[in-house]
Amino acid sequence: MSAIGQNIRKLREELNESQQVFATRFGLSRGQIASYEAEDKASEPAFETVLAIVDAFAIDLRRFVTDTSGDKLLNSSKPAPPWEAPPAPLNSSKVALPWTRPEIIVATPDVGSNRIVPIVNRKAAGSYLSGYQTQEYFEELDAMTVPAYMLRGAGQGLIVQAVNDSMEDTIFDGDYLVCRLIERAEWRDVTDFSVCVVVTESRGIQVKRVKNRLQGDHLLRLSSDNRHYPSFNVYIEDILQIWQVVFLITANLPNRNDTLYRKVDSLEDATTDLRELYEQLREEVEHLQVRQPQPVPDGRSR
């Protein structure tokens, strides 16, 4: 058993938790925890999983991955689960947000310089609310390998397929959105007019532009680029997740200056018509001048 596996088992014992309960904390399966703790041929957890564990219990990373002394890992009694943690004080640099449910970690392992990211397509979106809290849901999803720079600095990534025309002419039906998870403590820092995938209990998955009013009004105002769709508010207690869209994968190549080009083309046609009309008028004037009788000195016509 590796030092990491040994410390995972030690931590579970200090928490007095089963493999299943501990696995649920971090969006893993019981089998994965068992494989980390196996005496022979133990597997190693992903680095993101290790970081999530040491962050959750304020354990020194170096100690967790190297120390096999068996010394106690926790500095205090069993901590409250993350979804029961008290909110930050009002004068904190982080907004006070309600933790009413556990965060589920979406596995996006590194493969060389790439990331394997699960895809929530239009079919999977229908069961997202009932499945996103289980690792099994994500294991059954299709996945896409994307360059690591697309999610540089992002802990967790997800690819969401856009449905309907509410974000046209920016995002089209069927496009794929590469997203990074915004942690709850960072929700107040979401910038106005950024495009996000907002998951709520009442409306499910929504791809919208965001106006952030969490600090004052405890809500997000969601708007569509297609103005045929009205804006609406979602309140903080209804919000489950916020994913920031960082890249767009699309088969649509719209001419974003189409209206301008049409106007210029119309002006060019009008200019050409005016030039032709001018030439016609000039020729008629010259023709009339040739046919007009010339006056004689005594004022009589010839």
C-alpha positions in Angstrom: 0.0 0.0 0.0 1.3 3.4 -0.9 1.7 6.3 1.6 -1.4 7.9 0.0 -3.5 4.8 0.4 -2.3 4.3 3.9 -3.2 7.9 4.8 -6.6 7.6 3.2 -7.3 4.6 5.4 -5.9 6.4 8.4 -8.1 9.4 7.7 -11.2 7.3 7.3 -10.5 5.7 10.6 -10.1 9.0 12.4 -13.4 10.1 10.8 -15.0 6.8 11.7 -16.4 6.6 8.2 -16.9 3.7 5.9 -15.4 3.5 2.4 -18.8 4.4 0.9 -19.3 7.5 3.1 -15.8 8.7 2.5 -16.1 8.1 -1.2 -19.3 10.1 -1.4 -17.5 13.2 0.1 -15.3 13.4 -3.0 -17.6 12.1 -5.8 -15.8 8.7 -5.9 -17.1 5.1 -5.7 -16.5 2.7 -2.9 -14.5 0.5 -5.2 -12.1 3.4 -5.9 -11.4 3.9 -2.3 -10.9 0.2 -1.8 -8.4 0.1 -4.7 -6.4 3.0 -3.1 -6.3 1.1 0.2 -5.5 -2.3 -1.2 -2.5 -4.1 0.2 -1.4 -5.5 -3.1 -1.5 -3.7 -6.5 -3.0 -0.6 -5.1 -4.0 2.2 -7.5 -3.1 5.8 -7.0 -5.8 8.5 -6.9 -5.7 11.4 -9.4 -3.8 14.4 -8.2 -7.0 16.5 -8.2 -8.5 13.9 -5.7 -5.5 14.2 -3.4 -5.8 18.0 -3.5 -9.5 17.8 -2.7 -8.8 15.6 0.3 -6.0 17.6 1.9 -7.9 20.9 1.3 -11.0 19.5 2.9 -9.2 18.6 6.1 -6.4 21.2 6.1 -3.7 18.4 5.9 -0.2 19.2 4.7 0.1 17.9 1.1 3.7 16.7 1.5 2.9 14.8 4.7 -0.2 13.2 3.1 1.7 11.8 0.1 5.0 10.7 1.9 4.4 10.2 5.6 3.8 6.5 6.7 4.4 7.1 10.4 0.7 6.5 11.3 0.5 9.7 13.3 -2.9 11.4 13.6 -3.7 13.4 10.5 -6.5 15.5 11.9 -5.7 18.4 14.2 -9.1 18.4 15.9 -12.2 16.3 16.3 -14.2 15.1 13.3 -15.0 18.2 11.0 -18.4 18.9 9.8 -19.2 17.7 6.3 -18.6 20.5 3.7 -22.3 21.0 3.1 -22.9 21.7 6.8 -20.0 24.1 7.1 -21.0 27.5 8.5 -21.1 30.4 6.1 -18.3 33.0 6.0 -18.9 36.1 8.1 -20.4 39.1 6.4 -17.2 41.1 6.5 -15.3 38.2 4.9 -13.6 38.6 1.6 -15.8 35.7 0.4 -19.6 36.1 0.2 -21.6 34.1 2.7 -23.3 31.4 0.7 -25.6 28.6 1.9 -24.1 25.1 1.8 -27.1 22.8 1.5 -25.6 19.9 -0.5 -22.2 18.3 -1.1 -20.0 19.3 -4.0 -19.3 16.4 -6.4 -15.9 16.3 -8.0 -16.0 15.6 -11.8 -12.9 13.6 -12.7 -11.0 15.2 -15.6 -7.6 13.4 -15.6 -4.6 14.6 -17.5 -3.4 12.6 -20.5 0.0 14.0 -21.4 -0.8 17.6 -22.4 -4.5 16.9 -22.8 -7.5 16.6 -20.5 -10.3 14.1 -20.8 -13.6 16.0 -20.1 -17.1 14.4 -19.7 -19.7 15.7 -22.1 -23.3 16.5 -21.0 -25.1 16.3 -24.3 -28.8 17.1 -24.9 -29.7 13.5 -23.9 -27.6 13.5 -20.7 -28.8 17.0 -19.7 -32.3 15.6 -19.0 -31.0 13.5 -16.1 -28.3 15.9 -14.9 -30.1 17.0 -11.8 -30.7 13.5 -10.6 -27.3 12.2 -11.5 -24.7 15.0 -11.1 -24.1 14.0 -7.4 -22.9 10.6 -8.3 -19.6 9.6 -9.9 -21.4 6.8 -11.7 -23.4 9.4 -13.7 -20.2 11.0 -15.1 -18.5 7.6 -15.7 -21.4 6.8 -18.1 -21.1 10.0 -20.1 -19.3 10.4 -23.4 -16.0 12.2 -23.0 -13.8 14.4 -25.2 -10.0 14.9 -25.1 -9.1 18.6 -25.3 -5.8 20.5 -25.1 -4.8 21.2 -21.5 -4.6 24.9 -22.2 -8.3 25.0 -22.6 -8.8 24.4 -18.9 -5.5 25.8 -17.6 -5.9 26.6 -14.0 -9.3 25.0 -13.8 -9.8 22.3 -11.1 -12.8 20.6 -12.8 -14.0 20.8 -16.4 -17.2 19.9 -18.2 -18.4 20.1 -21.8 -22.1 21.0 -22.2 -24.0 20.9 -25.5 -26.1 23.9 -26.2 -29.8 23.3 -26.8 -32.2 25.7 -28.6 -31.5 29.1 -30.2 -31.7 31.3 -27.1 -28.0 32.4 -27.4 -27.9 32.9 -31.1 -26.0 34.5 -32.9 -23.2 33.7 -30.3 -23.9 30.1 -29.5 -26.0 27.8 -31.8 -28.1 24.8 -31.1 -25.8 21.8 -30.9 -22.6 23.7 -30.2 -20.3 22.4 -27.4 -19.2 24.6 -24.5 -16.0 23.9 -22.7 -16.5 25.0 -19.1 -14.7 25.2 -15.8 -16.4 24.9 -12.4 -16.7 28.0 -10.4 -16.4 27.1 -6.7 -19.2 28.5 -4.4 -16.8 30.8 -2.6 -16.0 32.4 -5.9 -19.6 33.0 -7.1 -19.6 36.6 -6.1 -16.6 37.2 -8.4 -18.4 36.1 -11.6 -18.2 39.1 -14.0 -21.2 40.7 -15.5 -22.1 39.6 -19.1 -19.9 36.5 -19.0 -21.5 33.4 -20.5 -22.1 30.7 -17.9 -23.8 27.4 -17.5 -26.0 27.9 -14.5 -27.6 24.8 -12.9 -30.7 25.4 -10.7 -33.2 23.1 -9.0 -36.1 24.9 -10.7 -34.9 25.3 -14.3 -32.1 22.7 -14.7 -29.2 23.6 -17.1 -29.3 27.1 -18.5 -26.7 28.7 -20.8 -27.0 32.4 -20.4 -25.2 35.7 -19.9 -25.0 36.6 -16.3 -25.5 39.8 -14.3 -24.1 39.1 -10.8 -26.3 40.5 -8.0 -25.4 38.0 -5.4 -23.9 40.5 -2.9 -26.8 42.8 -2.7 -29.9 41.0 -4.0 -28.7 37.4 -3.6 -29.6 36.6 -7.2 -28.2 36.2 -10.7 -30.0 37.8 -13.7 -29.8 35.6 -16.7 -30.2 37.0 -20.2 -30.2 35.5 -23.7 -28.3 36.9 -26.7 -31.5 36.2 -28.7 -33.8 39.0 -27.6 -36.9 37.0 -28.3 -36.1 35.2 -24.9 -36.9 37.4 -21.8 -34.4 37.7 -19.0 -35.1 36.2 -15.6 -33.7 36.0 -12.1 -32.5 32.9 -10.2 -32.0 33.2 -6.4 -29.0 31.9 -4.5 -30.9 29.2 -2.7 -32.0 27.7 -6.1 -28.5 27.6 -7.6 -26.7 24.3 -7.6 -23.6 25.0 -9.8 -22.1 27.7 -12.0 -19.8 26.8 -14.8 -17.9 29.4 -16.7 -17.7 28.9 -20.5 -14.1 29.3 -21.6 -14.1 27.8 -25.1 -16.7 27.2 -27.8 -16.6 24.2 -30.2 -18.9 24.8 -33.1 -19.6 23.7 -36.7 -21.3 27.0 -37.4 -19.3 29.8 -39.1 -21.7 32.7 -39.2 -20.7 36.0 -40.9 -20.9 38.2 -37.8 -20.7 41.3 -40.0 -23.4 40.0 -42.3 -25.7 43.0 -41.6 -22.9 45.5 -42.2 -21.9 43.7 -45.4 -25.5 43.8 -46.6 -25.7 47.5 -46.0 -22.4 48.2 -47.8 -23.5 46.0 -50.7 -26.8 47.9 -50.9 -24.9 51.2 -50.9 -22.6 50.0 -53.7 -25.6 48.9 -55.8 -27.3 52.3 -55.2 -24.1 54.1 -56.2 -23.8 52.0 -59.4 -27.5 52.8 -60.3 -26.9 56.5 -59.7 -23.8 56.5 -61.9 -25.7 54.8 -64.7 -28.6 57.3 -64.3 -26.1 60.2 -64.4 -24.5 58.9 -67.6 -28.0 58.5 -69.2 -29.0 62.0 -68.2 -25.7 63.4 -69.5 -26.1 61.7 -72.9 -29.7 63.0 -73.2 -28.5 66.6 -72.3 -25.8 66.4 -75.0 -28.3 65.0 -77.5 -30.7 67.9 -76.8 -28.0 70.4 -77.2 -27.1 69.1 -80.6 -30.8 69.2 -81.8 -31.5 72.7 -80.4 -31.6 75.3 -83.3 -28.8 77.9 -83.2 -29.8 81.6 -83.1 -28.9 83.9 -86.1 -27.5 87.4 -85.7 -30.8 89.2 -86.5 -32.5 87.0 -83.9 -34.4 84.8 -86.5 -34.0 81.1 -86.6 -32.3 79.5 -89.6 
